């Protein structure tokens, strides 16, 4: 809907009996599905219906004031409203205006959560090669949790001390999707994929000495992995990794439900 008033009018028509639910549903599908916020944003309210996940606010290049206005517009219509890449100062300004906001400092995410978020089936595990990869990994973990997925965290198990990973092999074996974040040469996703019987989402991070080229070296390593079953997202893209992992789990759940229906 373009405006909340238009949605209210449509629902009132259904309640009054002047419009059937089927006709109202058809109108909803035909509408543009976005709401303008001043002259700087157009909120895609129908993204959840299309993709299964709501629109998320990119916070890094927006002002705190812009994020606040967008969150206020989204909150009445969405069970979760989140902004990514929000620094601590901006987070404080947002919380001052919106006390219901939670700020996840390591993940750099601001979020408004309402009760009753549906728990999604499946186990998602997130691994990091080192402690310095935590901001990217936590961005993935918090995003997934806000979308209703169960997340297991396993930090600092890089290949320089491979026994740390092997001592936690049960995490790999019990997972339905794995997200693996690594910088430097980015070898960890290949090792994990060689042990896993589930999809692996690899996240190159911009961590490492000069020859890692701010994440380009691990990105190329992951793209050229000899292990199978790996999908690679862009450098430092923990959010994108979480959404991809979530889509994999949702698709698996939908297929399982369809199979049971036969």
C-alpha positions as CSV (number, residue, x, y, z in Angstrom):
1,X,0.0,0.0,0.0
2,X,1.2,3.5,-0.7
3,X,-0.1,4.9,2.6
4,X,-1.5,3.4,5.8
5,X,-4.8,5.3,5.3
6,X,-5.4,3.5,2.0
7,X,-4.9,0.2,3.7
8,X,-7.2,1.2,6.5
9,X,-9.9,2.2,4.0
10,X,-9.6,-1.1,2.2
11,X,-9.9,-3.1,5.5
12,X,-12.9,-1.0,6.5
13,X,-14.6,-1.9,3.2
14,X,-14.1,-5.6,3.9
15,X,-15.5,-5.2,7.4
16,X,-18.5,-3.3,6.2
17,X,-19.3,-6.0,3.6
18,X,-18.9,-3.7,0.6
19,X,-15.9,-5.5,-0.6
20,X,-15.2,-9.3,-0.6
21,X,-11.9,-10.6,0.9
22,X,-11.0,-12.0,-2.5
23,X,-11.5,-8.6,-4.2
24,X,-9.5,-6.9,-1.5
25,X,-6.7,-9.4,-1.9
26,X,-6.6,-8.7,-5.7
27,X,-6.4,-5.0,-5.0
28,X,-3.5,-5.5,-2.6
29,X,-1.6,-7.4,-5.3
30,X,-2.2,-4.7,-7.9
31,X,-1.1,-1.8,-5.8
32,X,2.5,-0.5,-6.0
33,X,3.3,-1.6,-2.4
34,X,5.5,1.2,-1.4
35,X,5.2,4.2,0.9
36,X,7.1,7.5,0.5
37,X,8.9,8.9,3.5
38,X,9.5,12.6,2.9
39,X,11.6,13.0,-0.3
40,X,14.4,10.5,0.5
41,X,12.9,7.0,0.8
42,X,10.3,4.7,-0.6
43,X,9.5,1.7,1.7
44,X,8.8,-1.6,0.0
45,X,6.0,-2.9,2.3
46,X,5.3,-6.0,0.1
47,X,8.8,-7.4,0.1
48,X,7.9,-10.0,2.7
49,X,5.1,-11.3,0.6
50,X,7.3,-11.6,-2.4
51,X,10.6,-12.9,-0.9
52,X,9.8,-14.0,2.6
53,X,12.0,-11.3,4.2
54,X,11.1,-7.7,4.9
55,X,13.0,-4.7,3.6
56,X,16.0,-3.8,5.7
57,X,17.4,-0.3,6.1
58,X,21.0,0.3,5.0
59,X,22.2,2.6,7.9
60,X,25.8,3.4,7.0
61,X,25.1,6.2,4.6
62,X,21.9,7.5,6.1
63,X,21.6,10.0,8.9
64,X,20.2,9.1,12.2
65,X,17.2,11.3,11.5
66,X,16.5,9.5,8.2
67,X,16.7,6.1,9.8
68,X,14.3,7.2,12.6
69,X,11.7,8.4,10.1
70,X,11.9,5.2,8.1
71,X,11.7,3.0,11.2
72,X,8.6,4.9,12.4
73,X,6.9,4.3,9.1
74,X,7.8,0.6,9.0
75,X,7.1,-0.3,12.6
76,X,3.2,-0.5,12.5
77,X,3.3,-2.8,9.5
78,X,6.2,-5.2,10.1
79,X,7.0,-7.6,13.0
80,X,10.7,-6.7,12.7
81,X,12.3,-3.5,11.6
82,X,16.1,-3.4,11.3
83,X,18.9,-1.1,10.1
84,X,22.3,-2.5,9.4
85,X,25.8,-0.9,9.5
86,X,24.8,1.6,12.2
87,X,27.7,2.9,14.3
88,X,27.5,3.4,18.0
89,X,26.9,7.2,17.9
90,X,24.1,6.8,15.4
91,X,22.7,3.9,17.5
92,X,22.5,6.1,20.6
93,X,20.7,8.9,18.6
94,X,18.2,6.3,17.3
95,X,17.6,4.8,20.7
96,X,17.0,8.3,22.2
97,X,14.2,8.9,19.7
98,X,12.9,5.3,19.7
99,X,13.4,3.6,23.1
100,X,11.9,0.4,21.8
101,X,15.0,-0.1,19.6
102,X,17.7,-2.6,20.5
103,X,21.2,-1.9,19.4
104,X,23.5,-4.9,18.7
105,X,26.9,-3.3,19.1
106,X,29.1,-5.9,17.5
107,X,26.7,-6.6,14.6
108,X,26.1,-2.8,14.2
109,X,22.4,-3.4,13.9
110,X,19.4,-1.5,15.3
111,X,16.2,-3.4,15.5
112,X,12.6,-3.2,16.7
113,X,11.3,-6.6,17.6
114,X,7.6,-7.4,18.3
115,X,6.4,-10.5,20.2
116,X,5.3,-13.5,18.2
117,X,8.0,-13.8,15.5
118,X,7.5,-17.2,13.9
119,X,10.3,-19.6,14.6
120,X,11.7,-21.1,11.4
121,X,12.7,-24.8,11.3
122,X,16.3,-25.7,10.6
123,X,19.7,-25.2,12.3
124,X,22.0,-22.5,11.0
125,X,25.6,-22.5,12.3
126,X,28.0,-19.6,11.8
127,X,31.8,-20.1,12.0
128,X,34.7,-17.6,11.9
129,X,38.3,-18.1,11.2
130,X,39.3,-15.5,13.8
131,X,38.0,-13.1,16.4
132,X,38.5,-10.2,14.0
133,X,35.8,-11.6,11.8
134,X,33.2,-11.2,14.5
135,X,31.5,-8.0,13.3
136,X,30.6,-9.7,9.9
137,X,29.7,-12.9,11.6
138,X,27.5,-11.2,14.2
139,X,25.8,-9.2,11.4
140,X,24.8,-12.6,9.9
141,X,23.8,-14.1,13.2
142,X,21.7,-11.3,14.4
143,X,20.0,-10.9,11.0
144,X,19.2,-14.6,11.0
145,X,17.8,-14.6,14.6
146,X,15.7,-11.5,13.8
147,X,14.2,-13.5,10.9
148,X,13.3,-16.4,13.3
149,X,16.1,-18.9,12.7
150,X,18.0,-20.8,15.3
151,X,21.7,-19.9,15.2
152,X,24.7,-21.7,16.6
153,X,27.9,-19.7,16.9
154,X,31.4,-21.1,16.6
155,X,34.2,-18.5,16.7
156,X,37.9,-18.6,16.1
157,X,38.4,-22.0,14.5
158,X,40.6,-21.0,11.6
159,X,43.0,-23.3,9.7
160,X,46.1,-22.1,11.5
161,X,44.9,-24.3,14.4
162,X,42.8,-26.9,12.6
163,X,42.3,-28.9,15.8
164,X,40.0,-26.2,17.0
165,X,37.7,-26.9,14.1
166,X,38.0,-30.7,14.3
167,X,37.2,-30.7,18.0
168,X,33.9,-29.1,17.1
169,X,33.0,-31.2,14.2
170,X,29.6,-32.0,15.7
171,X,28.5,-28.5,15.0
172,X,29.1,-29.1,11.3
173,X,27.4,-32.5,11.4
174,X,24.3,-31.1,13.1
175,X,23.8,-28.1,10.9
176,X,21.4,-27.7,8.0
177,X,23.2,-24.6,6.5
178,X,26.7,-23.2,7.5
179,X,27.9,-19.7,7.1
180,X,31.7,-19.4,7.3
181,X,33.5,-16.1,7.5
182,X,37.2,-15.7,7.0
183,X,39.8,-13.2,6.0
184,X,43.5,-13.5,5.1
185,X,43.7,-16.3,2.5
186,X,40.1,-17.4,3.2
187,X,40.8,-21.2,3.4
188,X,38.3,-22.1,6.1
189,X,35.1,-22.5,4.0
190,X,36.9,-25.0,1.7
191,X,37.9,-27.1,4.8
192,X,34.4,-26.9,6.2
193,X,32.7,-27.8,2.9
194,X,35.0,-30.9,2.7
195,X,33.4,-32.1,6.0
196,X,29.8,-30.9,5.6
197,X,26.8,-32.6,4.1
198,X,24.9,-29.3,3.9
199,X,25.3,-26.1,1.9
200,X,28.1,-23.7,2.9
201,X,27.8,-19.9,2.5
202,X,31.2,-18.4,2.4
203,X,31.8,-14.8,3.5
204,X,35.2,-13.2,2.7
205,X,36.2,-10.5,5.2
206,X,38.5,-7.5,4.8
207,X,40.7,-8.8,7.6
208,X,44.4,-9.5,7.1
209,X,47.8,-8.2,6.2
210,X,48.4,-6.1,3.1
211,X,48.4,-9.0,0.5
212,X,44.8,-9.8,1.4
213,X,43.8,-6.6,-0.4
214,X,41.0,-5.7,1.9
215,X,39.2,-9.0,1.3
216,X,39.9,-9.6,-2.4
217,X,42.3,-12.5,-1.7
218,X,39.9,-14.5,0.4
219,X,37.1,-13.7,-2.1
220,X,39.2,-15.2,-4.9
221,X,40.1,-18.2,-2.7
222,X,36.5,-19.0,-2.0
223,X,35.4,-18.6,-5.6
224,X,38.2,-21.0,-6.6
225,X,37.5,-23.6,-3.9
226,X,38.0,-27.2,-4.9
227,X,35.3,-28.2,-2.4
228,X,31.8,-28.4,-3.7
229,X,28.6,-27.0,-2.2
230,X,29.9,-23.5,-1.5
231,X,28.1,-20.3,-2.4
232,X,30.1,-17.1,-2.0
233,X,28.7,-13.6,-1.1
234,X,30.5,-10.3,-1.3
235,X,33.2,-9.1,1.0
236,X,32.0,-8.4,4.6
237,X,28.4,-9.2,3.5
238,X,27.2,-10.9,6.7
239,X,23.7,-9.7,6.1
240,X,23.5,-11.2,2.6
241,X,24.9,-14.5,3.8
242,X,22.2,-14.7,6.5
243,X,19.4,-14.0,3.9
244,X,20.8,-16.6,1.5
245,X,21.1,-19.2,4.2
246,X,17.5,-18.3,5.3
247,X,16.2,-18.8,1.8
248,X,17.9,-22.2,1.6
249,X,16.2,-23.3,4.8
250,X,12.8,-21.9,3.8
251,X,13.0,-23.6,0.5
252,X,13.9,-26.9,2.2
253,X,11.0,-26.5,4.6
254,X,8.6,-25.7,1.8
255,X,9.7,-28.8,-0.2
256,X,9.3,-31.0,2.9
257,X,5.8,-29.7,3.5
258,X,4.9,-30.3,-0.1
259,X,6.2,-33.9,0.1
260,X,4.1,-34.6,3.2
261,X,1.0,-33.2,1.5
262,X,1.2,-35.9,-1.2
